[in-house]
Amino acid sequence: MSARFTLVDSTLRDGSHAVSHQFTEAHVRDVVRALDAAGVPVIEVSHGDGLGGASFNYGFAAVDERTLLEVAAEALDQAELAVLLIPGIGVAEDLHDVRDIGATVARIATQCTEADIAEQHIGVAKDLGMTAVGFLMMAHMLEPQELLEQAKRMESYGADAVYVTDSAGALTIDGVRARVGTLAAGLSCGVGVHAHNNLQLAVANSLAALEEGADWIDACARGLGAGAGNTPMEVLVATCDKLNIVTGVDTFKIMEVAEEIVAPIMERPQIVDRAGLLLGYAGVYSSFLLHAERAAERFRVDLAELLIELGNRKLVGGQEDMIVDVAAGLATASAAAQHTG
Amino acid sequence: MTTVGCSIIGSGNIGSDLMYKLQGSSTLDLKAVVGIDPTSEGLARARSLGLRTSHDGISWLLERHADLGVQIVFDATSAKVHARHAPLLEQAGLTAIDLTPAARGPAVVPTVNLGVHVDASNVNLITCGGQATIPIVAAVSRVCPVPYAEIVSTVASVSAGPGTRSNIDEFTRATASGLESLAGAACGKAIILLNPADPPILMRNTVYCGLPDDADLDLIRRSIEEMVQDVAAYVPGYRLRAAPIFDEGPYVTPSGPVSTRVTALLEVEGAGDYLPTYAGNLDIMTACAVRVGELVAQSRLTTEVSA
């Protein structure tokens, strides 16, 4: 019996945030081979911020993503290769090159309120014969009906599926249910969920999404991803196994991938510490975490205070430059208070 | 003659804001606003200012520009439409100042190359992000080589219209190209983000420049601060949020490893002539258009006097 949904691994894309984009060719080769052998059907490889994300703003990569994609394409056997593209950061032209390298799935992500900037890119992906998946990021910022309106636009541009992307890991189980259910009822194309574990709800949210009809679910080995991490692939697969939900992925093989291949690469475990928790609590884009830690240290401000203020400012994905702005502002305010106090 | 006649094509938000800005010009005399929609509020506003208007588009203007005394035409339509207008305006001997991304002629950034293309028949203003950031990169490159420059423009969702939204890629490409060809960076990158926060955010621009090892950081800081003042002279709401910030890498940029970078955090608050103040991205375009138009006009007037 085959799976009724598609599992997408983002260890080598969302996970890139967790390693400050320092994946090597060897990392990619080993992880892709192992995921592929475990039966993972779609494997995403790109800079954490998508194609063209290597930058001062998000961090430069140790190895050019084209090279990593070539390595991945070579290491694959049965799985499909996916890429992420955020219009405004990467350009539609980037899809031509990666398609030639072997990518067949293009995930086009926008801030959930701005689906219309992706029309060009979804169109190009379809013209290139790729599966086009729309990502509505920071999905907690829109109510289900409004999210559906944006999703419908992506569908009209040709998207084969649209994701409820919980970039801040801020959605509760009911929040995911409502959004997935509304999209599943209102769209003809597929519906996906990309969960972050900042509130420790990623696995539960993913299971709830499946119950509501989601046909695409993202996960990462050991949850390696931005913020407190993503849905841990091995935990989701093992749990589905116990629930008799077919995933197409071998439970023990994926456990091995997580334990033997990915865990050794990780600089630190994906736990929900205070900073990770605050991302979900305050609604902060998960990839801000490491940048915020550095800014807090550099400007000598409290990390928790910084994260809460980032949430108050309603920043969206990509606005890493504002972290320095807010931290500098907090430092100045604090210095002023000390002088007057 | 102490003024040069001009006209605006495009009666939307940008055209309207431009119209109000031109009322205060001492060298440009706005004669007419032209559009294609008879019910256009922009055209009605123009009429209330006593201006000639037409909803017959560019053809109306081409028929009577000589009678009106129009020499300079501001095109605030769209890239596709201006592409059609450009050759027609050139044939008619009119100078076009293009506020769209059509980029038919050379690009102009007032504080960088204002005088260079004063006799060109068609000049464009690149993008709002370009106008906001190219001066800063130029301020650095006049002090030391800039191997890599990167900018991040963030605008309020409500001030990004359909034109911007369907041309995001062109925005990043045109701006990056400007960082290289006008601002002097060996390699440039541009990022644009839309933020839906309510109340709408002011336009933000972050400029990063990779620096050579021996760069004089103090000189760079002062150069940036001086440039900000120069831009603020025609875009009053243009300001630094903090003093330029220097960081040690190393950074593995597309131009090779770089050990130091400077970050300039900028904000552009619109003047509010017609557009709301959060639309600094649109305001900087109209302010630049007026600045460029006035220079072209001044040059014409000087030529006449000496002829």
Contacts between the chains, C-beta under 8 A, distances in Angstrom:
chain1	res1	chain2	res2	distance
A	52	B	189	8.0
A	54	B	254	8.0
A	55	B	150	5.6
A	55	B	189	6.1
A	55	B	191	7.1
A	56	B	150	4.9
A	56	B	208	4.0
A	56	B	210	7.7
A	56	B	251	6.6
A	56	B	253	7.6
A	56	B	261	6.2
A	56	B	263	7.9
A	57	B	150	6.6
A	57	B	152	5.4
A	57	B	191	6.4
A	57	B	206	7.3
A	57	B	208	7.1
A	60	B	251	5.8
A	60	B	252	4.5
A	60	B	253	6.6
A	61	B	252	7.7
A	62	B	252	7.5
A	87	B	168	4.8
A	87	B	169	7.2
A	88	B	168	5.4
A	88	B	172	6.9
A	88	B	191	6.0
A	88	B	192	4.6
A	88	B	193	5.6
A	88	B	194	7.4
A	89	B	191	5.4
A	91	B	169	4.3
A	91	B	172	6.3
A	91	B	173	6.9
A	92	B	169	5.6
A	93	B	169	7.2
A	111	B	193	7.7
A	111	B	194	6.3
A	111	B	195	7.5
A	111	B	196	6.8
A	113	B	157	6.1
A	113	B	194	7.8
A	113	B	196	4.1
A	114	B	157	6.3
A	114	B	165	7.5
A	114	B	194	4.9
A	114	B	196	7.1
A	116	B	162	7.8
A	116	B	165	5.0
A	116	B	166	7.5
A	117	B	165	5.0
A	117	B	166	7.9
A	117	B	168	5.0
A	117	B	194	7.0
A	119	B	165	8.0
A	119	B	166	6.4
A	120	B	166	6.7
A	120	B	168	7.0
A	120	B	169	6.3
A	121	B	169	7.9
A	141	B	196	7.5
A	313	B	197	7.5
A	314	B	195	7.4
A	314	B	196	8.0
A	314	B	197	4.2
A	315	B	195	7.2
A	316	B	193	6.6
A	316	B	194	7.7
A	316	B	195	5.3
A	316	B	196	7.3
A	318	B	152	7.7
A	318	B	191	6.9
A	318	B	193	4.6
A	319	B	152	8.0
A	319	B	154	6.3
A	319	B	193	6.1
A	319	B	195	7.1
A	321	B	152	5.0
A	321	B	154	7.9
A	321	B	204	7.7
A	321	B	206	3.8
A	321	B	263	7.7
A	321	B	265	7.2
A	322	B	154	7.7
A	322	B	204	7.3
A	324	B	245	6.8
A	324	B	263	6.6
A	324	B	265	7.0
A	325	B	204	7.8
A	325	B	206	7.9
A	325	B	241	5.8
A	325	B	242	7.2
A	325	B	265	5.1
A	328	B	241	7.7
A	328	B	242	4.9
A	328	B	245	7.2
A	328	B	265	7.6
A	329	B	241	7.8
A	329	B	242	7.7
A	332	B	242	7.5
